[in-house]
Amino acid sequence: MQARQNISTGAPWESIVGYSRAVRIGNHVWVAGTTATDEQGQVVGVNDAAAQTRYALDKIARALESAGAALTDVVRTRMFVTDITQWEAIGRVHGEYFGATRPAATMVEVRALVDPAHLVEIEVDAYVSMGKP
């Protein structure tokens, strides 16, 4: 059995809800749904889906790095958006981060996210290439 590594960012909701920002087992890394919320609990990029996407993907990149992975290891992304008409702005930012990697991707509209100011929540799955710790 391979060891489980839980990655935390120290956000208060992690212990309250009982989740990790990311989990690594073997070569697999799963990153939890991530929003544009800063360390003080404030939403970044209010009313700007592209800015929120960028902020969330930067947080995801840091979580992956903590797990010994990188954005280039991402094999799947899931984007939950509150307004599907913003798909192009969100998709363009996704393309900036993943244009060369081209993971399998899903974008779906949801009725709401935890904070009404959140426009986007993103989760990713990664497979760490052989030879990486």
C-alpha positions in Angstrom: 0.0 0.0 0.0 1.3 3.4 -0.9 1.6 6.2 1.6 -1.1 8.9 1.6 0.1 12.6 1.7 -2.5 15.2 2.6 -1.6 18.7 1.6 -3.1 21.6 3.6 -3.0 25.3 2.9 -4.0 26.1 6.5 -7.4 27.5 5.5 -9.8 27.3 8.4 -12.4 25.5 6.3 -10.1 22.6 5.8 -10.4 21.4 9.4 -14.1 22.5 9.8 -15.3 20.7 6.7 -12.7 17.9 6.9 -10.8 18.1 3.6 -7.4 18.6 2.2 -6.4 21.0 -0.5 -4.7 18.1 -2.2 -4.1 14.4 -1.7 -1.3 12.4 -3.2 -1.1 8.6 -3.3 1.7 7.2 -5.4 1.8 9.0 -8.7 -1.8 10.3 -8.4 -2.6 13.8 -7.1 -6.2 15.1 -6.6 -6.7 18.8 -5.9 -10.0 19.8 -4.2 -12.3 22.4 -5.7 -10.4 25.7 -5.5 -11.8 29.2 -5.7 -10.4 32.7 -5.8 -10.3 33.2 -2.1 -7.2 34.7 -0.5 -5.5 33.8 2.8 -7.7 36.4 4.6 -10.9 34.7 3.3 -11.6 37.5 0.8 -12.8 36.8 -2.7 -10.3 37.9 -5.4 -11.6 39.3 -8.7 -15.2 40.0 -7.8 -17.3 40.1 -11.0 -14.3 39.0 -13.1 -14.4 35.4 -14.1 -11.0 35.5 -15.8 -9.3 36.9 -12.8 -10.9 34.3 -10.5 -9.9 31.5 -12.9 -6.3 32.8 -12.9 -6.2 33.1 -9.1 -7.7 29.6 -8.6 -5.2 28.1 -11.0 -2.3 29.8 -9.3 -3.5 28.3 -6.0 -3.8 24.9 -7.6 -0.2 25.2 -9.0 1.1 25.8 -5.5 -0.9 22.8 -4.1 0.5 20.6 -6.9 4.0 21.9 -6.1 3.5 20.9 -2.4 2.6 17.4 -3.6 5.7 17.1 -5.8 3.7 17.8 -9.0 3.2 20.6 -11.5 0.6 21.9 -13.9 2.2 19.8 -16.6 1.2 16.7 -14.7 -2.5 17.6 -14.8 -4.6 15.0 -16.7 -8.1 16.3 -15.9 -9.7 19.6 -14.9 -13.3 20.3 -13.8 -14.6 23.9 -13.9 -17.8 24.8 -12.1 -19.1 28.2 -13.1 -22.1 30.2 -12.1 -22.6 31.8 -15.5 -21.8 29.6 -18.5 -22.0 32.7 -20.8 -18.5 33.5 -19.3 -17.1 30.2 -20.7 -14.8 32.0 -23.2 -13.1 34.2 -20.6 -12.7 31.2 -18.3 -11.6 29.0 -21.1 -9.0 31.4 -22.4 -7.3 31.5 -19.0 -7.5 27.7 -18.8 -5.8 27.6 -22.2 -3.0 30.0 -20.9 -2.2 27.5 -18.2 -2.9 24.2 -20.0 -2.5 25.0 -23.7 0.5 22.7 -24.1 -0.6 20.0 -21.7 -4.2 19.8 -22.9 -5.8 17.8 -20.0 -9.3 16.3 -20.4 -11.5 19.2 -19.3 -15.1 19.7 -18.2 -17.0 23.0 -17.6 -20.4 23.0 -16.2 -22.8 25.7 -14.9 -23.9 25.4 -11.3 -26.6 27.3 -9.6 -24.3 28.6 -6.9 -21.0 28.2 -5.1 -20.3 28.6 -1.4 -19.8 32.4 -1.6 -22.1 34.4 -4.0 -19.1 36.3 -5.2 -17.4 33.1 -6.5 -17.9 32.7 -10.2 -15.6 29.8 -10.7 -14.4 26.7 -8.8 -11.8 24.4 -10.3 -10.5 20.9 -9.3 -7.8 19.0 -11.0 -6.4 15.4 -11.1 -2.7 14.9 -11.9 -0.5 11.9 -12.6 3.1 12.5 -11.7 5.6 11.3 -14.3 7.8 8.4 -13.4 11.1 9.4 -11.9 9.6 12.4 -9.9 9.5 12.0 -6.1 
